[in-house]
Amino acid sequence: MAHYEDDVVLISPVAARMLGDPSGKVTGKAALRSYFKRALAVYPNLSFQLVDIMLGARERRPLLHESEGSKTGEYMEIGPTGKVSRVVANYSG
């Protein structure tokens, strides 16, 4: 959690499903920690295989990884303190 800003925002279709919120939006480090704990309870053996880190304009880092049989593209914005301020996750079908 140390690499996230206190006011981080994560948007994910998995979060939408798990949290029952169609926006899929998780706001703040405390809420993100809670979401991660809930996800790990559902997927206790969760692991990620990094496929690629792409360069984005300015402080943006798109990542591609595989997990639970799905490919995931995560777009991360780095805030002024060098920590992740925003994450938008996209999953393959």
C-alpha positions as CSV (number, residue, x, y, z in Angstrom):
1,M,0.0,0.0,0.0
2,A,3.0,2.3,0.4
3,H,3.2,3.1,-3.3
4,Y,-0.4,4.5,-3.4
5,E,-1.4,8.1,-2.7
6,D,-3.7,8.6,0.3
7,D,-6.5,9.8,-2.1
8,V,-5.9,7.1,-4.8
9,V,-8.8,6.2,-7.1
10,L,-9.1,2.7,-8.6
11,I,-11.7,1.9,-11.2
12,S,-12.3,-1.7,-12.1
13,P,-15.1,-3.9,-13.4
14,V,-14.0,-6.5,-10.8
15,A,-14.5,-4.0,-8.1
16,A,-17.9,-3.1,-9.5
17,R,-18.9,-6.8,-9.3
18,M,-17.4,-7.5,-5.9
19,L,-18.6,-4.3,-4.2
20,G,-22.0,-4.2,-5.9
21,D,-21.3,-0.7,-7.2
22,P,-21.7,-0.3,-10.9
23,S,-19.2,2.6,-11.0
24,G,-16.4,0.2,-10.0
25,K,-14.8,3.1,-8.2
26,V,-12.7,2.7,-5.0
27,T,-11.6,6.0,-3.5
28,G,-8.9,6.4,-0.9
29,K,-6.1,4.2,0.5
30,A,-8.3,2.8,3.3
31,A,-11.1,1.7,0.9
32,L,-8.5,0.3,-1.5
33,R,-6.9,-1.8,1.3
34,S,-10.4,-3.1,2.3
35,Y,-11.1,-4.0,-1.4
36,F,-7.8,-5.8,-1.7
37,K,-8.5,-7.8,1.5
38,R,-11.9,-8.7,0.2
39,A,-10.4,-9.8,-3.2
40,L,-7.7,-11.9,-1.5
41,A,-10.4,-13.6,0.6
42,V,-12.2,-14.6,-2.6
43,Y,-8.9,-15.4,-4.5
44,P,-6.5,-16.5,-1.7
45,N,-3.9,-17.8,-4.2
46,L,-4.1,-14.7,-6.4
47,S,-0.9,-14.1,-8.4
48,F,0.1,-11.9,-11.3
49,Q,2.4,-12.6,-14.2
50,L,3.8,-9.4,-15.6
51,V,3.7,-9.4,-19.4
52,D,4.7,-5.8,-20.2
53,I,5.2,-2.4,-18.9
54,M,4.5,0.3,-21.5
55,L,5.6,3.9,-21.6
56,G,2.9,6.5,-21.4
57,A,2.9,10.2,-21.8
58,R,4.3,12.1,-18.7
59,E,3.6,10.2,-15.5
60,R,1.4,7.4,-16.9
61,R,2.3,3.7,-16.8
62,P,0.2,1.1,-18.6
63,L,0.9,-2.4,-17.4
64,L,-0.2,-5.7,-18.9
65,H,-0.4,-8.8,-16.8
66,E,-2.2,-12.1,-16.6
67,S,-4.1,-13.4,-13.6
68,E,-6.8,-16.0,-12.9
69,G,-6.9,-16.9,-16.6
70,S,-7.5,-13.3,-17.8
71,K,-5.3,-10.7,-19.3
72,T,-5.4,-7.4,-17.6
73,G,-4.4,-3.9,-18.7
74,E,-3.9,-1.4,-15.9
75,Y,-3.4,2.2,-16.6
76,M,-1.7,3.9,-13.7
77,E,-1.1,7.6,-13.1
78,I,1.8,8.7,-10.9
79,G,1.0,11.7,-8.7
80,P,3.4,14.6,-7.7
81,T,4.8,12.6,-4.8
82,G,5.8,9.7,-7.1
83,K,3.0,7.4,-5.8
84,V,0.1,5.9,-7.8
85,S,-2.8,8.3,-7.8
86,R,-5.2,6.6,-10.2
87,V,-5.6,3.1,-11.6
88,V,-8.0,2.0,-14.3
89,A,-8.2,-1.7,-14.8
90,N,-9.5,-3.4,-18.0
91,Y,-9.9,-7.2,-18.4
92,S,-10.1,-9.6,-21.3
93,G,-13.3,-11.6,-21.8
